[in-house]
Amino acid sequence: AKKWINIRKSYGNFYKVPRNQTKLTIMLENLGMNYDGRPHSGLDDSKNIARIAIRMLQDGCDLRVNERIHGGQLMTVSSSIPLEGAPAPQMPRYRN
């Protein structure tokens, strides 16, 4: 991956909270959610991050790429830069 969404940055900017309030467990707690699974399990952390992203979308956040690698360097991507043709995020569809 050469570009991605850093959910901590998006969360902090959207909800106007300082960086020390963007740890996974704190983000979940502030959104009224419990941590599901085992802490520091890659799969469980990913599922919890997805839950946060879904909530942010429901709250009206426009999730956009905000970090990328260029020439081996981590770079922040301005939120005013177009997404280079990336599709708009859509809510997941669940089967009944």
BALUMTI-88425 format. One record per atom (N, C-alpha, C): residue number from 0; residue in one letter; atom name; y, z, x. Coordinates in steps of 0.1 Angstrom, whole numbers, plus 5000, padded with zeros to 4 digits. Layout:
% BALUMTI-88425
[rec NUM,"a","CA",[Y,Z,X]],
...
***
This chain:
% BALUMTI-88425
[rec 0,"a","N",[4988,5000,5008]],
[rec 0,"a","CA",[5000,5000,5000]],
[rec 0,"a","C",[5012,5000,5009]],
[rec 1,"k","N",[5022,4991,5006]],
[rec 1,"k","CA",[5034,4991,5013]],
[rec 1,"k","C",[5046,4996,5005]],
[rec 2,"k","N",[5044,4998,4992]],
[rec 2,"k","CA",[5054,5004,4984]],
[rec 2,"k","C",[5048,5012,4973]],
[rec 3,"w","N",[5055,5023,4969]],
[rec 3,"w","CA",[5049,5031,4959]],
[rec 3,"w","C",[5060,5040,4952]],
[rec 4,"i","N",[5055,5048,4942]],
[rec 4,"i","CA",[5064,5057,4935]],
[rec 4,"i","C",[5061,5071,4941]],
[rec 5,"n","N",[5070,5077,4947]],
[rec 5,"n","CA",[5069,5091,4951]],
[rec 5,"n","C",[5073,5100,4939]],
[rec 6,"i","N",[5063,5105,4932]],
[rec 6,"i","CA",[5065,5112,4919]],
[rec 6,"i","C",[5074,5124,4921]],
[rec 7,"r","N",[5073,5131,4932]],
[rec 7,"r","CA",[5082,5142,4935]],
[rec 7,"r","C",[5097,5138,4935]],
[rec 8,"k","N",[5100,5127,4941]],
[rec 8,"k","CA",[5114,5122,4941]],
[rec 8,"k","C",[5118,5118,4927]],
[rec 9,"s","N",[5109,5111,4920]],
[rec 9,"s","CA",[5113,5107,4907]],
[rec 9,"s","C",[5115,5119,4897]],
[rec 10,"y","N",[5106,5128,4898]],
[rec 10,"y","CA",[5107,5140,4890]],
[rec 10,"y","C",[5120,5148,4893]],
[rec 11,"g","N",[5123,5150,4906]],
[rec 11,"g","CA",[5135,5157,4909]],
[rec 11,"g","C",[5148,5150,4905]],
[rec 12,"n","N",[5148,5137,4906]],
[rec 12,"n","CA",[5160,5129,4902]],
[rec 12,"n","C",[5161,5129,4887]],
[rec 13,"f","N",[5150,5127,4880]],
[rec 13,"f","CA",[5150,5126,4865]],
[rec 13,"f","C",[5154,5139,4858]],
[rec 14,"y","N",[5147,5150,4863]],
[rec 14,"y","CA",[5149,5163,4856]],
[rec 14,"y","C",[5160,5171,4863]],
[rec 15,"k","N",[5167,5166,4874]],
[rec 15,"k","CA",[5178,5172,4881]],
[rec 15,"k","C",[5174,5186,4886]],
[rec 16,"v","N",[5163,5186,4894]],
[rec 16,"v","CA",[5158,5199,4900]],
[rec 16,"v","C",[5158,5197,4915]],
[rec 17,"p","N",[5160,5208,4922]],
[rec 17,"p","CA",[5159,5207,4937]],
[rec 17,"p","C",[5145,5204,4942]],
[rec 18,"r","N",[5144,5200,4955]],
[rec 18,"r","CA",[5132,5196,4961]],
[rec 18,"r","C",[5122,5207,4960]],
[rec 19,"n","N",[5126,5220,4962]],
[rec 19,"n","CA",[5116,5231,4962]],
[rec 19,"n","C",[5110,5233,4948]],
[rec 20,"q","N",[5115,5226,4938]],
[rec 20,"q","CA",[5109,5227,4924]],
[rec 20,"q","C",[5100,5215,4921]],
[rec 21,"t","N",[5096,5207,4932]],
[rec 21,"t","CA",[5088,5195,4929]],
[rec 21,"t","C",[5074,5196,4935]],
[rec 22,"k","N",[5069,5209,4937]],
[rec 22,"k","CA",[5055,5210,4941]],
[rec 22,"k","C",[5047,5208,4928]],
[rec 23,"l","N",[5035,5203,4930]],
[rec 23,"l","CA",[5027,5199,4919]],
[rec 23,"l","C",[5025,5210,4908]],
[rec 24,"t","N",[5021,5222,4913]],
[rec 24,"t","CA",[5019,5233,4903]],
[rec 24,"t","C",[5032,5237,4896]],
[rec 25,"i","N",[5043,5236,4903]],
[rec 25,"i","CA",[5056,5240,4897]],
[rec 25,"i","C",[5060,5229,4887]],
[rec 26,"m","N",[5058,5216,4890]],
[rec 26,"m","CA",[5062,5205,4881]],
[rec 26,"m","C",[5054,5207,4868]],
[rec 27,"l","N",[5041,5209,4869]],
[rec 27,"l","CA",[5032,5211,4858]],
[rec 27,"l","C",[5037,5223,4849]],
[rec 28,"e","N",[5040,5234,4856]],
[rec 28,"e","CA",[5044,5246,4849]],
[rec 28,"e","C",[5057,5244,4842]],
[rec 29,"n","N",[5067,5237,4848]],
[rec 29,"n","CA",[5080,5235,4842]],
[rec 29,"n","C",[5078,5225,4830]],
[rec 30,"l","N",[5068,5217,4829]],
[rec 30,"l","CA",[5065,5208,4818]],
[rec 30,"l","C",[5056,5215,4808]],
[rec 31,"g","N",[5053,5227,4810]],
[rec 31,"g","CA",[5044,5235,4800]],
[rec 31,"g","C",[5030,5231,4801]],
[rec 32,"m","N",[5025,5226,4813]],
[rec 32,"m","CA",[5011,5222,4814]],
[rec 32,"m","C",[5004,5231,4824]],
[rec 33,"n","N",[4991,5233,4823]],
[rec 33,"n","CA",[4983,5240,4833]],
[rec 33,"n","C",[4977,5230,4842]],
[rec 34,"y","N",[4974,5235,4854]],
[rec 34,"y","CA",[4967,5226,4864]],
[rec 34,"y","C",[4953,5225,4859]],
[rec 35,"d","N",[4948,5213,4858]],
[rec 35,"d","CA",[4934,5210,4855]],
[rec 35,"d","C",[4926,5207,4867]],
[rec 36,"g","N",[4915,5214,4869]],
[rec 36,"g","CA",[4906,5212,4880]],
[rec 36,"g","C",[4908,5221,4892]],
[rec 37,"r","N",[4903,5217,4904]],
[rec 37,"r","CA",[4904,5225,4916]],
[rec 37,"r","C",[4916,5221,4924]],
[rec 38,"p","N",[4924,5231,4928]],
[rec 38,"p","CA",[4936,5227,4937]],
[rec 38,"p","C",[4931,5220,4950]],
[rec 39,"h","N",[4939,5210,4953]],
[rec 39,"h","CA",[4938,5202,4966]],
[rec 39,"h","C",[4925,5193,4965]],
[rec 40,"s","N",[4920,5192,4953]],
[rec 40,"s","CA",[4909,5181,4952]],
[rec 40,"s","C",[4917,5168,4949]],
[rec 41,"g","N",[4914,5158,4957]],
[rec 41,"g","CA",[4921,5146,4956]],
[rec 41,"g","C",[4921,5140,4942]],
[rec 42,"l","N",[4909,5140,4936]],
[rec 42,"l","CA",[4907,5135,4922]],
[rec 42,"l","C",[4915,5143,4912]],
[rec 43,"d","N",[4914,5156,4913]],
[rec 43,"d","CA",[4920,5165,4903]],
[rec 43,"d","C",[4936,5164,4905]],
[rec 44,"d","N",[4940,5164,4918]],
[rec 44,"d","CA",[4955,5163,4920]],
[rec 44,"d","C",[4960,5149,4914]],
[rec 45,"s","N",[4952,5139,4916]],
[rec 45,"s","CA",[4956,5126,4910]],
[rec 45,"s","C",[4957,5126,4895]],
[rec 46,"k","N",[4947,5132,4889]],
[rec 46,"k","CA",[4948,5133,4874]],
[rec 46,"k","C",[4960,5141,4869]],
[rec 47,"n","N",[4963,5152,4876]],
[rec 47,"n","CA",[4975,5160,4873]],
[rec 47,"n","C",[4988,5153,4875]],
[rec 48,"i","N",[4988,5145,4886]],
[rec 48,"i","CA",[5000,5137,4889]],
[rec 48,"i","C",[5002,5126,4878]],
[rec 49,"a","N",[4991,5121,4873]],
[rec 49,"a","CA",[4991,5111,4862]],
[rec 49,"a","C",[4996,5117,4849]],
[rec 50,"r","N",[4992,5129,4847]],
[rec 50,"r","CA",[4997,5137,4835]],
[rec 50,"r","C",[5012,5139,4836]],
[rec 51,"i","N",[5017,5142,4848]],
[rec 51,"i","CA",[5032,5143,4849]],
[rec 51,"i","C",[5039,5130,4847]],
[rec 52,"a","N",[5033,5119,4853]],
[rec 52,"a","CA",[5039,5106,4851]],
[rec 52,"a","C",[5040,5102,4836]],
[rec 53,"i","N",[5029,5104,4829]],
[rec 53,"i","CA",[5029,5101,4815]],
[rec 53,"i","C",[5040,5109,4807]],
[rec 54,"r","N",[5041,5122,4810]],
[rec 54,"r","CA",[5051,5130,4804]],
[rec 54,"r","C",[5065,5125,4807]],
[rec 55,"m","N",[5067,5121,4820]],
[rec 55,"m","CA",[5080,5116,4824]],
[rec 55,"m","C",[5084,5103,4816]],
[rec 56,"l","N",[5074,5094,4814]],
[rec 56,"l","CA",[5076,5082,4807]],
[rec 56,"l","C",[5079,5085,4792]],
[rec 57,"q","N",[5072,5095,4786]],
[rec 57,"q","CA",[5074,5099,4773]],
[rec 57,"q","C",[5089,5105,4771]],
[rec 58,"d","N",[5094,5112,4782]],
[rec 58,"d","CA",[5107,5117,4782]],
[rec 58,"d","C",[5118,5107,4785]],
[rec 59,"g","N",[5114,5095,4787]],
[rec 59,"g","CA",[5124,5084,4789]],
[rec 59,"g","C",[5126,5080,4803]],
[rec 60,"c","N",[5119,5085,4813]],
[rec 60,"c","CA",[5120,5081,4827]],
[rec 60,"c","C",[5116,5067,4829]],
[rec 61,"d","N",[5124,5060,4837]],
[rec 61,"d","CA",[5120,5046,4841]],
[rec 61,"d","C",[5115,5047,4855]],
[rec 62,"l","N",[5102,5049,4856]],
[rec 62,"l","CA",[5095,5050,4870]],
[rec 62,"l","C",[5096,5037,4877]],
[rec 63,"r","N",[5102,5038,4889]],
[rec 63,"r","CA",[5103,5027,4898]],
[rec 63,"r","C",[5099,5030,4912]],
[rec 64,"v","N",[5095,5020,4919]],
[rec 64,"v","CA",[5092,5021,4934]],
[rec 64,"v","C",[5104,5028,4940]],
[rec 65,"n","N",[5101,5039,4948]],
[rec 65,"n","CA",[5112,5045,4955]],
[rec 65,"n","C",[5109,5048,4970]],
[rec 66,"e","N",[5097,5043,4975]],
[rec 66,"e","CA",[5095,5044,4989]],
[rec 66,"e","C",[5087,5032,4993]],
[rec 67,"r","N",[5088,5029,5006]],
[rec 67,"r","CA",[5080,5017,5011]],
[rec 67,"r","C",[5079,5019,5026]],
[rec 68,"i","N",[5070,5012,5032]],
[rec 68,"i","CA",[5068,5011,5047]],
[rec 68,"i","C",[5074,4998,5051]],
[rec 69,"h","N",[5082,4998,5061]],
[rec 69,"h","CA",[5088,4986,5067]],
[rec 69,"h","C",[5089,4987,5082]],
[rec 70,"g","N",[5082,4979,5089]],
[rec 70,"g","CA",[5081,4979,5103]],
[rec 70,"g","C",[5076,4993,5108]],
[rec 71,"g","N",[5066,4998,5101]],
[rec 71,"g","CA",[5060,5011,5105]],
[rec 71,"g","C",[5068,5023,5101]],
[rec 72,"q","N",[5080,5021,5095]],
[rec 72,"q","CA",[5089,5032,5092]],
[rec 72,"q","C",[5089,5035,5077]],
[rec 73,"l","N",[5089,5048,5073]],
[rec 73,"l","CA",[5090,5051,5059]],
[rec 73,"l","C",[5105,5050,5054]],
[rec 74,"m","N",[5107,5042,5044]],
[rec 74,"m","CA",[5120,5040,5039]],
[rec 74,"m","C",[5122,5043,5024]],
[rec 75,"t","N",[5133,5048,5020]],
[rec 75,"t","CA",[5136,5051,5006]],
[rec 75,"t","C",[5141,5038,5000]],
[rec 76,"v","N",[5137,5035,4988]],
[rec 76,"v","CA",[5141,5023,4981]],
[rec 76,"v","C",[5151,5028,4971]],
[rec 77,"s","N",[5163,5021,4970]],
[rec 77,"s","CA",[5173,5024,4960]],
[rec 77,"s","C",[5168,5021,4946]],
[rec 78,"s","N",[5172,5030,4937]],
[rec 78,"s","CA",[5167,5028,4923]],
[rec 78,"s","C",[5175,5016,4917]],
[rec 79,"s","N",[5185,5011,4923]],
[rec 79,"s","CA",[5193,5000,4917]],
[rec 79,"s","C",[5187,4986,4921]],
[rec 80,"i","N",[5177,4986,4931]],
[rec 80,"i","CA",[5171,4974,4935]],
[rec 80,"i","C",[5161,4969,4925]],
[rec 81,"p","N",[5161,4956,4921]],
[rec 81,"p","CA",[5151,4952,4912]],
[rec 81,"p","C",[5136,4954,4917]],
[rec 82,"l","N",[5127,4954,4908]],
[rec 82,"l","CA",[5113,4957,4911]],
[rec 82,"l","C",[5105,4945,4917]],
[rec 83,"e","N",[5111,4934,4920]],
[rec 83,"e","CA",[5105,4923,4925]],
[rec 83,"e","C",[5093,4918,4916]],
[rec 84,"g","N",[5096,4917,4903]],
[rec 84,"g","CA",[5087,4912,4894]],
[rec 84,"g","C",[5076,4921,4889]],
[rec 85,"a","N",[5076,4934,4893]],
[rec 85,"a","CA",[5066,4943,4888]],
[rec 85,"a","C",[5067,4945,4873]],
[rec 86,"p","N",[5056,4946,4866]],
[rec 86,"p","CA",[5056,4948,4852]],
[rec 86,"p","C",[5061,4962,4848]],
[rec 87,"a","N",[5068,4963,4837]],
[rec 87,"a","CA",[5072,4976,4832]],
[rec 87,"a","C",[5060,4985,4830]],
[rec 88,"p","N",[5062,4998,4833]],
[rec 88,"p","CA",[5051,5007,4831]],
[rec 88,"p","C",[5048,5008,4816]],
[rec 89,"q","N",[5035,5009,4813]],
[rec 89,"q","CA",[5031,5010,4799]],
[rec 89,"q","C",[5022,5023,4797]],
[rec 90,"m","N",[5023,5029,4786]],
[rec 90,"m","CA",[5014,5040,4783]],
[rec 90,"m","C",[5000,5036,4783]],
[rec 91,"p","N",[4991,5045,4789]],
[rec 91,"p","CA",[4977,5041,4789]],
[rec 91,"p","C",[4971,5041,4774]],
[rec 92,"r","N",[4962,5032,4773]],
[rec 92,"r","CA",[4955,5031,4760]],
[rec 92,"r","C",[4941,5038,4760]],
[rec 93,"y","N",[4939,5046,4751]],
[rec 93,"y","CA",[4927,5053,4750]],
[rec 93,"y","C",[4918,5048,4739]],
[rec 94,"r","N",[4905,5048,4742]],
[rec 94,"r","CA",[4895,5044,4732]],
[rec 94,"r","C",[4892,5056,4724]],
[rec 95,"n","N",[4889,5054,4711]],
[rec 95,"n","CA",[4885,5065,4702]],
[rec 95,"n","C",[4871,5067,4703]],
***
